[in-house]
Amino acid sequence: MKFRTKIKLSFAAMVIIPIAVMLLLLTIIINIHERGVENKYGINHVGMEGLTNQTKIYSKLTHDVYNEIVGNIQKNPEKLMDQVYLNTLNHDLLNKFSFIIAKKNDNVIYNGGNADEKQLVEKLPNYRGDYEYPKSYVGDSYIYGDYQYLVKQVTFEIDEKQSGTIYIVTKMEGTMTLIKRMIIEMCLAIIGIVVLTAMSLGVWTQRSIMTPLDQLTEATKRIADGELNFKLERTGKDEFGDLCEDFEYMRQKLKESVEEHMKYDEESKELISNISHDLKTPLTAIKGYVEGIMDGVANTPEKMDKYIKTIYNKANDMDKLIGELMIYSKLDMNKVTYNFKKVNVDEYFSDCAEEIATELEAKNIDLKYSNYVEKDAVVIADPEQMKRVINNIISNSVKYIGNKKGAVNIRINDKNDFICVEIEDNGKGINQKELPYIFDRFYRTDSSRNSSQGGSGIGLAIVRKIIEDHGGNIWATSRENTGTIMHFILRKYFETEVKAEYEQDTNN
């Protein structure tokens, strides 16, 4: 789940969950108090309105006694003036916060209240007028002292000359206590719900944030200490999980960069070692021949000519070695500017073969050139750099042919949209385990690229770089004691494709 979605759900839950649980608890609290009132006071169907309306509750509290009084008015009104009977009714009302006051004409004949409430009779109304007996007034409220009272008045006729009045007085203090308790319980419930909801959502959100943050902090410390050999696991499917995944990708790339840098440092050290060795050999030879000339060893024109030619050849070897190093450095830093142009395949490679044939003939090596593509086949290439590719491959082949009669075959094959150039020799061959690495920079093998035979170990690395920059590919096949074949492919150039692309760009 996305972290943004979690935040939205958290806000929604902070509103919905408290409201839903609060409504549930409110219903439970109301039901509990409703049953409590019904069981304690014998009131049925109190409901929410009854719990919050004190007048309605206390009106129901004395409803049975009120009905009994009204019934006696019809049957035996004189009974309502009986002290014993009134005392019985008053006793039933005491546990309902109520009591009875009775008047005969305007004289109080019974007062069931306590000492403080006995004076309440002076505040009670005395409704008179033209009306039919009995007449009742229900639900009037009066303030007496610090308390509020609910008064039900029933006025009736005893005989032609006498009338009676019964007051059912209810002290409403108890209801307020009940309502206060409900309010307190509801407030506590609301506070508890909000706190629990906030804590639950806080823990849930904290785990979603802190767990990946802790992992990222630990990973950052380990990387700062130079430790890269660990794996940062994804913690979830949210943005923090994506961050952990990106961090792990960064760690892998950083590790690869460090390993590549270390490898480059090792290769640089190896290069320095190889260059030092390869330069030392011709320098030692040059020094020896120069000393021979200075000491007069070359005392004949023939010896002098031989010494000078040897010095010249060794100087050329050194120049070639330094040139290879410089060109590879430029290629490696992408500082070589290619001069690409359309090159006729047959014409170009036949000219190269003709130039190389003269050099190989002097080294007792036969060269054979075969072209199996159409005479008008064209590729896009840099002629100078492509010639460097051919020369490097041929030089590498010549180096390992040995003293036997050498043979080099150059074949140009047609591969549909590509041409495939094959350069085959009959040299020592390359071990299959070493074959995949021969194009790596500074790579040498004891069997096929011994340092005593010269070379910096970057000739074939230069070849691969140039071919790849031409959009091609290069590989080798070899058999030990039989020979090696170098293969590289270049894409053909088609005028129709260029024309179609130009027309499409024009239309767009």
Number of C-alpha atoms within 10 A of each C-alpha: 10 13 17 11 11 16 13 11 14 19 13 11 16 17 13 13 14 21 15 13 16 20 14 11 17 17 12 12 16 17 15 12 19 20 18 13 20 15 11 11 16 12 18 12 11 20 14 13 10 16 20 16 14 19 19 15 21 26 18 18 22 22 14 10 16 21 11 11 19 19 12 13 21 11 10 12 20 14 15 23 19 13 14 11 12 22 16 10 20 21 15 13 20 14 12 17 17 23 26 22 22 26 20 19 16 12 10 15 15 19 22 21 18 9 9 8 15 13 13 18 17 9 10 15 12 14 12 8 6 5 7 9 14 17 15 17 12 14 15 13 16 17 11 14 9 6 10 14 22 22 24 21 23 22 25 23 19 21 10 6 7 11 18 24 25 24 25 25 28 25 20 20 14 13 18 14 11 15 16 11 13 18 12 11 15 18 13 12 18 19 14 14 20 19 14 13 19 17 12 13 19 13 13 13 15 11 12 19 17 13 14 20 16 11 16 19 12 13 21 15 12 14 16 10 9 10 13 16 10 12 12 17 14 18 19 17 11 17 16 21 20 15 16 21 17 14 19 19 14 12 21 16 12 14 17 13 12 13 12 12 12 12 12 13 12 13 15 14 13 16 19 14 13 19 21 12 17 20 21 13 16 20 16 12 16 20 13 14 20 17 13 16 16 10 10 11 14 19 11 10 9 9 14 17 12 14 21 16 12 16 20 13 14 19 17 13 17 20 13 14 20 15 12 20 19 12 16 22 14 13 17 13 9 11 11 14 9 14 11 14 12 14 19 17 20 19 14 14 23 16 11 16 18 13 11 16 18 13 12 18 13 9 13 13 19 16 20 14 16 15 17 13 19 12 11 10 18 24 19 18 22 18 17 11 19 18 14 17 20 19 17 19 19 20 15 18 26 20 18 22 22 12 11 10 12 20 20 24 17 22 19 22 17 17 14 10 10 18 22 20 21 20 21 24 27 25 27 20 22 24 15 12 7 13 18 12 14 21 21 15 20 22 19 20 15 9 13 22 19 14 16 10 10 18 25 26 26 23 27 19 20 25 22 21 19 24 19 15 13 20 12 17 17 19 15 17 15 20 16 15 13 13 20 23 21 18 17 19 22 22 19 18 17 12 9 9 10 11 11 11 12 12 11 10 9 8 7 6
